Amino acid sequence: MDLKTLLSFEWGMMAPEFTILIVAVILSLIDLFGKDSIKKYIPSFAVAGIGLALIFLLFQYGHEEVSILYDTYIFDSFAFSFKFILLIGTLLIFFMVLSKQKDEEITDRGEYVYLLLSALLGTMMMASSGDLITLFVGLELLSLSSYIMVAMRKRNKRANEGAMKYIINGGIATAFTLFGMSYIYGISGTTKLVDISREMSSALGTTEPIATVGFIILFVGLAFKISSVPFHMWTPDVYEGAATPVSAFLSVVSKAAGFVIIIRLFVTIFNTGVEGNETLYSSMIGFVAILAILSMLIGNIIALRQRNMKRLIAYSSIGHAGYILIPIVSLSAMTLENVWFYLLAYSFMTIGAFMVIYILEQSEKSEDISIFTGLFQRSPVLAISMTIFLLSLAGIPGTAGFIGKFNIFVGAISADPAQYILVGVMAVATVISYLYYFNILIQMFIRQPEFEGRRTVNKMQAVPLIACITGTIVLGIFPFIALNFFS
């Protein structure tokens, strides 16, 4: 490729990615060579960088589809929509980092900041990837950064255990993912998703057994990334051992990226076929449906027995992964819209819940559910905030979580064929979740306080709380704002 051809690509469409890359490199150099008086502003610089990347992204709203390096990087409406969630989620998490806390490594280690940025860059590349190689590079950039962030609390036994399980399970997941990709490459002879889709549709009859094996192996590898049962075993230990902002990142941004790569791969590659014939994806839909059912039931049932709040949220996130798999099983005209809206709503309510846990964890030196006892008497602001997030996670009307679940319900019912079993399991799992969500409400409003003193919220802590509360309520009352933006 000559220089003229290289310069002919619209590199300006990669402005958000270039911004995150440049900021991450600069902050790593500041952390390595800068003075302590400058190092303390590293999280603030990261927030400014993400904000600038978000502005660049918003300027691309409505732009026509762009391909760079021969479909290796693709900018389209799908990439734009999901990058918006990834940037918003990471920005809120950085405000968690900025909230001044004592005795917490994440406020003293610049590595956390540029590793979070590196992981964000990996997720954004995954959203715009049009090639198996680019997808895998983005996935590994996310994974390797996440492993290090979990393992950085070296003196914490829970962190050591969680990091060990995360690396082992992540390595196995990577092996499965690569093995599945090798089957796809063997069938198609190319790594470009568009070309793979064409080759798979034309040769589906002769290669269907191999394609089926590749489908299952690849989905198993990616199921680790979204914490789907039975590939969820690492999740509670990692969430418990990691610093709370890192747990929030894994729960929201990393999970969203997992669904991005699943949609990119499986809807693009396996959902094509000769006219009149069943696609491989539709023939394998039962496999995905089983994972969705197991995730919804097992995640919510095991959460009933949890007393550590981060483990409880971990099992709750496993259940939510099952909910988000439902529109992927249904595969109707509403699938992308429903997945995107639910991930956006999930970002606000989950990061908000982690923010409340983070504040109480620092003041009470505990992650046990007892930190919520009598919280309304000690801090009405935190109690009401947590109530809003819990009601949204439970899917109570008036919240973003309810609209997200309602959209999934309608999409599954209106699909062809209608997914009545999945909808029924979703209803049962939602009712089960009420037990542990409402137990926290009982702790806050009925139980007597176990900890003394009032808990206040400083200005920097109020920023992510207000943003998450606003997003949760506004999307619950005026969902058309987000849906029109997506459309």
C-alpha positions as CSV (number, residue, x, y, z in Angstrom):
1,M,0.0,0.0,0.0
2,D,1.5,3.3,-1.1
3,L,1.4,6.6,0.9
4,K,-1.2,8.1,-1.3
5,T,-3.6,5.3,-0.7
6,L,-2.9,5.3,3.0
7,L,-3.7,9.1,3.2
8,S,-6.9,8.7,1.1
9,F,-8.7,7.0,4.0
10,E,-11.0,9.1,6.3
11,W,-8.8,8.9,9.4
12,G,-10.8,11.6,11.0
13,M,-13.5,9.0,11.7
14,M,-11.1,7.4,14.2
15,A,-10.7,10.7,16.2
16,P,-12.3,9.2,19.3
17,E,-9.9,6.2,19.3
18,F,-6.9,8.4,18.6
19,T,-7.9,10.7,21.4
20,I,-8.1,7.9,23.9
21,L,-4.8,6.4,22.6
22,I,-2.9,9.7,22.9
23,V,-4.3,10.5,26.3
24,A,-3.4,7.0,27.6
25,V,0.2,7.3,26.3
26,I,0.7,10.9,27.7
27,L,-0.7,9.9,31.1
28,S,1.6,6.8,31.3
29,L,4.6,9.1,30.6
30,I,3.4,11.6,33.3
31,D,3.0,8.8,35.8
32,L,6.5,7.5,34.9
33,F,8.4,10.8,34.8
34,G,6.2,13.5,36.2
35,K,6.3,15.2,39.6
36,D,3.9,14.2,42.4
37,S,2.2,17.6,42.1
38,I,1.2,16.8,38.5
39,K,0.5,13.1,39.0
40,K,-2.5,13.8,41.3
41,Y,-4.3,15.3,38.3
42,I,-4.0,12.2,36.1
43,P,-7.6,11.1,36.7
44,S,-8.8,14.6,35.8
45,F,-6.8,14.5,32.6
46,A,-8.4,11.2,31.8
47,V,-11.9,12.6,32.3
48,A,-11.0,15.5,30.0
49,G,-9.7,13.0,27.4
50,I,-12.8,10.9,27.5
51,G,-15.0,14.0,27.3
52,L,-13.1,15.1,24.2
53,A,-13.5,11.7,22.6
54,L,-17.2,11.8,23.3
55,I,-17.5,15.2,21.7
56,F,-15.7,13.9,18.6
57,L,-18.1,11.0,18.5
58,L,-21.2,13.2,18.7
59,F,-19.9,15.2,15.8
60,Q,-20.1,12.0,13.8
61,Y,-23.8,11.6,14.5
62,G,-25.6,10.7,11.3
63,H,-22.4,10.3,9.2
64,E,-22.6,7.9,6.4
65,E,-20.8,4.5,6.7
66,V,-17.0,4.7,6.4
67,S,-14.5,1.9,5.8
68,I,-10.8,2.3,6.6
69,L,-8.1,-0.1,5.6
70,Y,-10.4,-2.2,3.4
71,D,-13.1,-3.0,6.0
72,T,-10.7,-3.6,8.8
73,Y,-12.2,-0.6,10.6
74,I,-15.8,0.3,10.0
75,F,-17.8,3.3,11.2
76,D,-21.5,2.7,11.0
77,S,-24.6,3.4,13.1
78,F,-24.0,0.3,15.1
79,A,-20.4,1.4,16.0
80,F,-21.6,4.9,16.8
81,S,-24.4,3.8,19.1
82,F,-22.4,1.3,21.2
83,K,-19.3,3.6,21.4
84,F,-21.7,6.1,23.0
85,I,-22.5,3.6,25.8
86,L,-18.8,2.7,26.2
87,L,-17.7,6.3,26.6
88,I,-20.5,7.4,28.8
89,G,-20.0,4.3,31.1
90,T,-16.2,4.9,31.4
91,L,-16.7,8.6,32.0
92,L,-19.0,7.9,35.0
93,I,-16.5,5.3,36.3
94,F,-13.7,7.9,36.2
95,F,-15.8,10.2,38.3
96,M,-15.9,7.4,40.8
97,V,-12.1,7.4,40.7
98,L,-12.0,11.2,41.1
99,S,-14.1,11.1,44.3
100,K,-11.5,11.6,47.0
101,Q,-11.1,8.5,49.2
102,K,-8.5,7.4,51.7
103,D,-6.8,4.0,52.1
104,E,-7.7,2.9,48.6
105,E,-5.0,2.0,46.1
106,I,-6.9,3.3,43.0
107,T,-6.5,6.9,44.1
108,D,-2.7,6.5,44.5
109,R,-1.9,4.4,41.4
110,G,-1.7,6.1,38.0
111,E,-1.6,2.6,36.4
112,Y,-5.3,2.2,37.0
113,V,-6.1,5.2,34.9
114,Y,-4.3,4.4,31.7
115,L,-5.1,0.8,32.0
116,L,-8.8,1.7,32.1
117,L,-8.2,3.9,29.0
118,S,-6.4,1.0,27.3
119,A,-9.3,-1.3,28.0
120,L,-11.8,1.4,26.8
121,L,-9.8,1.7,23.5
122,G,-10.0,-2.1,23.1
123,T,-13.8,-2.0,23.4
124,M,-14.1,0.9,21.0
125,M,-12.0,-1.0,18.4
126,M,-14.3,-4.1,18.9
127,A,-17.3,-1.9,18.1
128,S,-15.8,-0.8,14.8
129,S,-14.0,-4.0,13.7
130,G,-14.9,-5.5,10.4
131,D,-12.2,-8.2,10.6
132,L,-11.5,-11.1,12.8
133,I,-8.0,-10.0,13.5
134,T,-9.0,-6.5,14.6
135,L,-11.8,-7.9,16.7
136,F,-9.4,-10.2,18.5
137,V,-6.8,-7.5,19.1
138,G,-9.4,-5.3,20.6
139,L,-10.7,-8.1,22.8
140,E,-7.2,-8.9,24.1
141,L,-6.4,-5.3,24.7
142,L,-9.5,-5.2,26.9
143,S,-8.8,-8.6,28.6
144,L,-5.1,-8.0,29.4
145,S,-5.8,-4.5,30.8
146,S,-8.6,-6.0,33.0
147,Y,-6.4,-8.8,34.3
148,I,-3.7,-6.3,35.5
149,M,-6.3,-4.0,37.1
150,V,-7.8,-6.8,39.1
151,A,-4.3,-8.1,40.2
152,M,-2.9,-4.7,41.2
153,R,-4.2,-5.0,44.8
154,K,-1.3,-7.3,45.7
155,R,-1.8,-7.3,49.5
156,N,-5.5,-8.2,49.2
157,K,-6.1,-12.0,49.3
158,R,-9.5,-11.7,47.6
159,A,-7.9,-9.8,44.8
160,N,-5.1,-12.4,44.4
161,E,-7.7,-15.2,44.2
162,G,-9.9,-13.2,41.8
163,A,-7.0,-12.3,39.6
164,M,-5.8,-16.0,39.5
165,K,-9.3,-17.2,38.5
166,Y,-9.8,-14.4,36.0
167,I,-6.5,-15.0,34.2
168,I,-7.0,-18.8,34.0
169,N,-10.6,-18.5,32.9
170,G,-9.7,-15.7,30.5
171,G,-6.9,-17.7,29.0
172,I,-9.3,-20.6,28.4
173,A,-11.9,-18.3,26.9
174,T,-9.2,-16.8,24.6
175,A,-8.3,-20.3,23.5
176,F,-11.9,-21.2,22.7
177,T,-12.4,-17.9,20.8
178,L,-9.3,-18.4,18.7
179,F,-10.2,-22.1,18.0
180,G,-13.7,-21.0,16.9
181,M,-12.3,-18.3,14.7
182,S,-9.9,-20.9,13.1
183,Y,-13.0,-23.0,12.0
184,I,-14.6,-19.9,10.4
185,Y,-11.4,-19.0,8.7
186,G,-10.9,-22.6,7.5
187,I,-14.4,-22.5,5.9
188,S,-14.2,-19.0,4.3
189,G,-10.5,-18.5,3.7
190,T,-10.7,-14.9,4.8
191,T,-10.8,-12.9,8.0
192,K,-13.1,-10.0,6.8
193,L,-16.6,-10.4,8.2
194,V,-18.4,-9.3,5.0
195,D,-16.4,-11.8,2.9
196,I,-16.9,-14.5,5.6
197,S,-20.7,-13.9,5.5
198,R,-20.8,-14.3,1.7
199,E,-18.7,-17.5,1.7
200,M,-20.7,-19.0,4.6
201,S,-24.0,-18.4,2.9
202,S,-22.9,-19.9,-0.4
203,A,-21.2,-23.0,1.1
204,L,-23.5,-23.6,4.1
205,G,-24.8,-27.0,2.9
206,T,-21.4,-28.6,2.5
207,T,-19.7,-27.0,5.5
208,E,-22.6,-26.9,8.0
209,P,-21.1,-29.5,10.4
210,I,-17.8,-27.6,10.6
211,A,-19.7,-24.3,10.9
212,T,-21.8,-25.7,13.7
213,V,-18.7,-26.7,15.7
214,G,-17.2,-23.3,15.0
215,F,-20.4,-21.6,16.2
216,I,-20.5,-23.4,19.5
217,I,-16.8,-23.1,20.3
218,L,-16.8,-19.4,19.4
219,F,-19.9,-18.6,21.4
220,V,-18.5,-20.5,24.4
221,G,-15.4,-18.4,24.3
222,L,-17.4,-15.1,24.2
223,A,-19.8,-16.3,26.8
224,F,-17.0,-15.9,29.3
225,K,-16.8,-12.2,28.5
226,I,-20.5,-11.6,29.2
227,S,-20.5,-13.8,32.4
228,S,-23.1,-16.2,31.0
229,V,-23.9,-19.4,32.9
230,P,-22.1,-21.9,32.9
231,F,-19.1,-19.8,32.1
232,H,-19.6,-17.3,35.0
233,M,-17.5,-18.9,37.7
234,W,-14.9,-16.1,37.7
235,T,-17.3,-13.2,38.0
236,P,-18.2,-13.1,41.8
237,D,-14.5,-13.6,42.9
238,V,-13.2,-11.0,40.5
239,Y,-15.8,-8.4,41.4
240,E,-15.2,-8.9,45.1
241,G,-11.4,-8.8,44.8
242,A,-11.1,-5.8,42.4
243,A,-11.3,-2.2,43.4
244,T,-14.9,-1.0,43.2
245,P,-14.4,1.2,40.1
246,V,-12.8,-1.7,38.3
247,S,-15.7,-4.0,39.3
248,A,-18.1,-1.3,37.9
249,F,-16.0,-1.2,34.6
250,L,-16.1,-5.0,34.3
251,S,-19.8,-5.1,35.0
252,V,-20.9,-2.4,32.6
253,V,-18.3,-1.5,29.9
254,S,-16.7,-5.0,29.5
255,K,-20.0,-6.7,29.4
256,A,-21.3,-4.2,26.8
257,A,-18.2,-4.9,24.7
258,G,-18.9,-8.7,25.0
259,F,-22.4,-8.2,23.5
260,V,-21.0,-5.9,20.8
261,I,-18.6,-8.6,19.6
262,I,-21.3,-11.3,19.8
263,I,-23.7,-9.2,17.6
264,R,-20.9,-8.3,15.2
265,L,-19.9,-11.9,14.7
266,F,-23.0,-14.0,15.0
267,V,-25.5,-11.7,13.4
268,T,-23.1,-10.8,10.6
269,I,-21.6,-14.2,9.9
270,F,-24.1,-16.9,10.9
271,N,-27.4,-15.2,10.2
272,T,-27.1,-15.3,6.4
273,G,-28.1,-18.1,4.0
274,V,-29.5,-19.0,0.7
275,E,-33.0,-17.6,0.2
276,G,-35.7,-20.0,1.5
277,N,-33.2,-22.0,3.6
278,E,-32.8,-21.9,7.3
279,T,-29.7,-20.0,8.5
280,L,-27.1,-21.6,10.8
281,Y,-27.9,-19.0,13.5
282,S,-31.6,-19.9,13.5
283,S,-30.8,-23.6,13.7
284,M,-28.5,-23.0,16.7
285,I,-30.8,-20.6,18.5
286,G,-31.8,-23.3,21.1
287,F,-28.2,-23.4,22.3
288,V,-28.2,-19.6,23.0
289,A,-31.7,-19.8,24.6
290,I,-30.4,-22.4,27.1
291,L,-27.6,-20.1,28.1
292,A,-30.1,-17.3,28.6
293,I,-32.4,-19.4,30.7
294,L,-29.6,-20.7,32.9
295,S,-28.1,-17.2,33.3
296,M,-31.4,-15.7,34.4
297,L,-32.3,-18.4,36.9
298,I,-28.9,-19.4,38.4
299,G,-27.7,-15.8,38.6
300,N,-30.7,-14.6,40.5
301,I,-31.1,-17.7,42.7
302,I,-27.5,-17.7,43.9
303,A,-27.7,-13.9,44.5
304,L,-30.3,-14.6,47.3
305,R,-27.6,-16.1,49.5
306,Q,-25.0,-13.3,49.1
307,R,-24.1,-10.9,51.9
308,N,-21.1,-9.3,50.2
309,M,-22.6,-6.5,48.1
310,K,-20.1,-6.8,45.2
311,R,-20.7,-10.5,45.0
312,L,-24.5,-9.8,45.0
313,I,-24.1,-7.4,42.2
314,A,-21.9,-9.9,40.3
315,Y,-24.6,-12.6,40.4
316,S,-27.2,-9.9,39.5
317,S,-25.1,-9.0,36.5
318,I,-25.2,-12.7,35.4
319,G,-28.9,-12.6,35.5
320,H,-29.0,-9.4,33.5
321,A,-26.7,-11.1,30.9
322,G,-29.5,-13.6,30.5
323,Y,-32.0,-10.9,29.9
324,I,-29.9,-9.3,27.2
325,L,-29.5,-12.6,25.5
326,I,-33.3,-12.8,24.9
327,P,-33.4,-10.3,22.0
328,I,-30.4,-12.0,20.5
329,V,-32.3,-15.2,20.6
330,S,-35.5,-13.5,19.2
331,L,-33.6,-11.8,16.4
332,S,-36.4,-9.5,15.3
333,A,-36.3,-6.0,13.8
334,M,-36.1,-4.7,17.4
335,T,-33.1,-6.7,18.5
336,L,-30.4,-4.0,18.2
337,E,-32.6,-1.3,19.6
338,N,-33.6,-3.5,22.6
339,V,-30.0,-4.6,23.4
340,W,-28.7,-1.0,23.0
341,F,-31.4,0.5,25.3
342,Y,-31.0,-2.1,28.0
343,L,-27.2,-1.7,28.0
344,L,-27.6,2.1,28.3
345,A,-30.1,1.7,31.2
346,Y,-28.0,-1.0,32.8
347,S,-25.0,1.4,32.7
348,F,-26.7,4.1,34.7
349,M,-28.3,1.9,37.3
350,T,-25.3,-0.4,37.9
351,I,-22.7,2.3,38.1
352,G,-24.9,4.3,40.4
353,A,-25.3,1.3,42.7
354,F,-21.6,0.7,42.7
355,M,-21.0,4.4,43.5
356,V,-23.2,4.1,46.7
357,I,-21.4,0.9,47.6
358,Y,-18.1,2.6,47.1
359,I,-18.9,5.5,49.4
360,L,-20.2,3.2,52.2
361,E,-17.3,0.7,51.7
362,Q,-14.8,3.5,52.4
363,S,-16.6,4.9,55.4
364,E,-17.5,1.6,57.0
365,K,-14.5,-0.5,55.9
366,S,-16.8,-3.3,54.9
367,E,-18.6,-4.6,51.9
368,D,-21.2,-6.6,53.8
369,I,-24.8,-5.9,53.3
370,S,-24.9,-4.6,56.9
371,I,-23.4,-1.3,55.7
372,F,-27.0,-0.5,54.5
373,T,-28.7,-1.0,57.9
374,G,-30.4,2.2,58.9
375,L,-28.9,4.1,56.0
376,F,-32.0,6.3,55.7
377,Q,-31.3,7.6,59.2
378,R,-27.6,8.1,58.5
379,S,-27.8,9.4,55.0
380,P,-31.2,10.0,53.3
381,V,-29.5,11.0,50.1
382,L,-27.6,7.8,49.7
383,A,-30.6,5.7,50.8
384,I,-32.9,7.4,48.2
385,S,-30.3,7.1,45.5
386,M,-29.7,3.4,46.1
387,T,-33.5,2.9,46.2
388,I,-33.8,4.4,42.7
389,F,-31.0,2.1,41.3
390,L,-32.5,-1.0,43.0
391,L,-36.0,-0.3,41.7
392,S,-34.5,0.1,38.2
393,L,-32.5,-3.1,38.5
394,A,-35.7,-4.9,39.6
395,G,-37.6,-3.5,36.7
396,I,-40.2,-1.4,38.6
397,P,-42.3,1.0,36.4
398,G,-41.0,4.6,36.2
399,T,-37.4,3.5,35.8
400,A,-35.1,2.8,32.9
401,G,-34.8,-0.9,33.9
402,F,-38.6,-1.3,33.5
403,I,-38.6,0.1,30.0
404,G,-35.6,-2.1,29.1
405,K,-37.3,-5.2,30.3
406,F,-40.6,-4.2,28.7
407,N,-38.9,-3.7,25.3
408,I,-37.3,-7.1,25.6
409,F,-40.6,-8.7,26.6
410,V,-42.5,-7.1,23.6
411,G,-39.6,-8.0,21.2
412,A,-39.6,-11.7,22.3
413,I,-43.4,-12.0,22.0
414,S,-43.6,-10.3,18.6
415,A,-40.7,-12.4,17.2
416,D,-41.3,-15.2,14.7
417,P,-41.5,-17.6,16.3
418,A,-42.6,-16.0,19.6
419,Q,-40.3,-16.8,22.6
420,Y,-42.9,-17.6,25.2
421,I,-40.6,-19.8,27.3
422,L,-37.9,-17.2,27.5
423,V,-40.5,-14.5,28.5
424,G,-41.9,-16.8,31.2
425,V,-38.4,-17.5,32.6
426,M,-37.6,-13.8,32.5
427,A,-40.8,-13.1,34.5
428,V,-39.9,-15.7,37.1
429,A,-36.3,-14.6,37.4
430,T,-37.4,-10.9,37.8
431,V,-39.7,-11.9,40.7
432,I,-36.8,-13.8,42.3
433,S,-34.6,-10.8,42.0
434,Y,-37.2,-8.8,44.0
435,L,-36.3,-10.8,47.1
436,Y,-32.6,-9.7,47.3
437,Y,-33.2,-6.2,45.9
438,F,-36.0,-5.4,48.4
439,N,-34.0,-7.0,51.2
440,I,-31.5,-4.1,50.8
441,L,-34.5,-1.7,50.9
442,I,-35.5,-3.3,54.2
443,Q,-32.0,-2.9,55.5
444,M,-32.0,0.8,54.6
445,F,-35.4,1.9,55.8
446,I,-36.5,-0.6,58.6
447,R,-33.4,-2.0,60.3
448,Q,-31.7,0.0,63.0
449,P,-28.2,1.4,62.1
450,E,-25.2,-0.8,63.0
451,F,-22.7,2.0,62.2
452,E,-22.7,5.3,64.0
453,G,-22.5,8.8,62.5
454,R,-24.0,10.4,59.5
455,R,-22.7,9.9,56.0
456,T,-22.3,12.9,53.7
457,V,-21.7,13.0,50.0
458,N,-19.0,15.4,48.7
459,K,-19.3,17.3,45.4
460,M,-17.2,15.0,43.4
461,Q,-19.2,11.9,44.6
462,A,-22.4,13.8,43.8
463,V,-21.5,14.1,40.1
464,P,-21.8,10.4,39.1
465,L,-24.8,9.9,41.5
466,I,-26.7,12.8,40.0
467,A,-25.9,11.7,36.4
468,C,-26.9,8.1,37.1
469,I,-30.1,9.1,38.9
470,T,-31.0,11.4,36.1
471,G,-30.3,8.8,33.4
472,T,-32.3,6.2,35.3
473,I,-35.4,8.3,35.8
474,V,-35.4,10.2,32.5
475,L,-35.0,7.0,30.4
476,G,-37.8,5.5,32.5
477,I,-40.2,8.3,31.9
478,F,-39.1,9.6,28.5
479,P,-37.5,6.5,26.8
480,F,-38.3,8.0,23.4
481,I,-35.3,10.4,23.9
482,A,-32.8,7.5,23.8
483,L,-34.8,5.5,21.2
484,N,-35.1,8.4,18.8
485,F,-31.3,9.1,19.3
486,F,-30.6,5.4,18.4
487,S,-33.0,5.4,15.4
